[in-house]
Amino acid sequence: MSDYHINVFYSEDDNGYIADIPDLSCCSAFGETPEAALKEVLIAKSAWLDTALANGIDIPKPQYRPAIY
């Protein structure tokens, strides 16, 4: 089973790490460490998917692949 790609990067503007899921519009989270950002974005992903299901919004299939693939 494939899952959504997650980007994790450091943001100097925010003084911490940002994790985002490109396939899920506006699904991102902040953390003081990469691990914290990842933990938070997994919570955000669950909420995003639950909200989409509850409101009849189409859930996109995982498609994003970073350039290294």
Backbone as CSV, one residue per row, in Angstrom:
resi,resn,N_x,N_y,N_z,CA_x,CA_y,CA_z,C_x,C_y,C_z
1,MET,0.845,-1.191,0.000,0.000,0.000,0.000,0.882,1.243,0.000
2,SER,0.585,2.159,-0.893,1.350,3.404,-0.902,0.677,4.403,0.037
3,ASP,1.482,5.317,0.509,0.975,6.337,1.421,1.448,7.689,0.907
4,TYR,0.975,8.732,1.521,1.332,10.082,1.106,2.774,10.411,1.489
5,HIS,3.460,11.067,0.556,4.813,11.539,0.828,4.736,12.714,1.803
6,ILE,5.681,12.765,2.709,5.749,13.856,3.683,7.095,14.555,3.528
7,ASN,7.060,15.864,3.337,8.266,16.678,3.315,8.495,17.227,4.716
8,VAL,9.721,17.180,5.186,10.077,17.805,6.468,11.290,18.686,6.201
9,PHE,11.184,19.952,6.601,12.287,20.880,6.362,12.359,21.927,7.470
10,TYR,13.538,22.498,7.620,13.735,23.533,8.633,13.337,24.884,8.066
11,SER,12.627,25.672,8.845,12.217,27.021,8.459,12.874,28.029,9.390
12,GLU,13.782,28.801,8.838,14.416,29.846,9.656,13.400,30.895,10.082
13,ASP,12.432,31.189,9.220,11.403,32.176,9.563,10.607,31.752,10.791
14,ASP,10.363,30.449,10.913,9.557,29.932,12.017,10.391,29.378,13.164
15,ASN,11.702,29.307,12.959,12.603,28.772,13.988,12.230,27.348,14.397
16,GLY,11.899,26.543,13.415,11.531,25.166,13.692,11.304,24.407,12.402
17,TYR,10.737,23.237,12.522,10.549,22.348,11.381,9.102,22.346,10.911
18,ILE,8.963,22.267,9.597,7.657,22.194,8.966,7.563,20.826,8.297
19,ALA,6.441,20.173,8.447,6.151,18.939,7.731,4.886,19.192,6.917
20,ASP,4.921,18.802,5.654,3.721,18.978,4.838,3.500,17.762,3.952
21,ILE,2.251,17.601,3.547,1.846,16.506,2.668,1.339,17.164,1.386
22,PRO,2.167,17.179,0.336,1.804,17.902,-0.886,0.494,17.457,-1.531
23,ASP,0.140,16.188,-1.431,-1.092,15.709,-2.054,-2.358,16.147,-1.331
24,LEU,-2.238,16.580,-0.088,-3.399,17.013,0.694,-3.286,18.524,0.903
25,SER,-4.065,19.253,0.160,-3.990,20.711,0.159,-4.007,21.297,1.574
26,CYS,-3.018,22.107,1.859,-2.901,22.835,3.134,-2.708,21.917,4.343
27,CYS,-2.247,20.709,4.138,-2.014,19.795,5.261,-0.553,19.904,5.670
28,SER,-0.304,20.632,6.751,1.058,20.827,7.231,1.040,21.013,8.742
29,ALA,2.236,20.949,9.324,2.342,21.090,10.775,3.730,21.600,11.134
30,PHE,3.857,22.102,12.340,5.102,22.668,12.868,5.580,21.848,14.055
31,GLY,6.896,21.798,14.209,7.481,21.180,15.387,8.857,21.754,15.660
32,GLU,9.290,21.696,16.903,10.622,22.191,17.245,11.724,21.247,16.786
33,THR,11.360,19.985,16.514,12.294,18.994,15.980,11.633,18.344,14.761
34,PRO,12.424,17.681,13.902,11.806,16.987,12.777,10.802,15.929,13.238
35,GLU,11.144,15.233,14.317,10.250,14.194,14.846,8.929,14.782,15.335
36,ALA,9.009,15.935,15.982,7.784,16.585,16.470,6.916,17.054,15.310
37,ALA,7.545,17.598,14.263,6.788,18.042,13.094,6.115,16.847,12.415
38,LEU,6.827,15.735,12.313,6.259,14.529,11.712,5.075,14.016,12.526
39,LYS,5.227,13.975,13.828,4.130,13.519,14.693,2.896,14.397,14.499
40,GLU,3.103,15.701,14.444,1.985,16.635,14.298,1.328,16.533,12.925
41,VAL,2.123,16.326,11.864,1.511,16.253,10.534,0.724,14.950,10.374
42,LEU,1.110,13.908,11.078,0.316,12.675,11.033,-1.050,12.877,11.692
43,ILE,-1.086,13.687,12.734,-2.365,14.059,13.361,-3.188,14.904,12.391
44,ALA,-2.517,15.860,11.734,-3.206,16.720,10.765,-3.741,15.903,9.592
45,LYS,-2.959,14.912,9.136,-3.407,14.046,8.035,-4.682,13.301,8.421
46,SER,-4.711,12.750,9.609,-5.885,12.028,10.076,-7.103,12.946,10.113
47,ALA,-6.927,14.150,10.637,-8.026,15.121,10.696,-8.469,15.535,9.297
48,TRP,-7.514,15.731,8.394,-7.819,16.115,7.012,-8.671,15.034,6.360
49,LEU,-8.239,13.781,6.473,-8.971,12.671,5.848,-10.353,12.476,6.474
50,ASP,-10.438,12.567,7.810,-11.734,12.438,8.488,-12.699,13.534,8.046
51,THR,-12.206,14.753,7.936,-13.040,15.879,7.527,-13.515,15.718,6.088
52,ALA,-12.608,15.284,5.219,-12.982,15.061,3.818,-14.073,13.998,3.720
53,LEU,-13.891,12.890,4.428,-14.899,11.823,4.404,-16.245,12.310,4.925
54,ALA,-16.217,13.053,6.015,-17.461,13.531,6.631,-18.203,14.524,5.747
55,ASN,-17.467,15.201,4.869,-18.077,16.233,4.034,-18.189,15.844,2.569
56,GLY,-17.926,14.590,2.252,-18.059,14.122,0.875,-17.048,14.705,-0.091
57,ILE,-15.902,15.099,0.421,-14.848,15.663,-0.422,-13.977,14.526,-0.958
58,ASP,-13.676,14.590,-2.248,-12.817,13.575,-2.853,-11.440,13.574,-2.197
59,ILE,-10.956,12.390,-1.900,-9.634,12.240,-1.303,-8.668,11.851,-2.417
60,PRO,-7.656,12.689,-2.657,-6.722,12.379,-3.737,-5.859,11.161,-3.415
61,LYS,-5.522,10.424,-4.461,-4.604,9.302,-4.292,-3.193,9.852,-4.165
62,PRO,-2.319,9.143,-3.444,-0.929,9.591,-3.352,-0.288,9.624,-4.740
63,GLN,0.236,10.787,-5.121,0.887,10.937,-6.422,2.229,11.625,-6.336
64,TYR,2.394,12.516,-5.364,3.607,13.329,-5.291,4.839,12.459,-5.095
65,ARG,5.857,12.730,-5.854,7.162,12.091,-5.700,8.221,13.176,-5.812
66,PRO,9.109,13.272,-4.838,10.172,14.277,-4.938,11.110,13.941,-6.089
67,ALA,11.893,14.891,-6.503,12.775,14.745,-7.661,13.764,13.594,-7.526
68,ILE,14.082,13.171,-6.305,15.075,12.120,-6.131,14.576,10.757,-6.579
69,TYR,13.275,10.586,-6.762,12.739,9.306,-7.227,12.958,9.242,-8.700
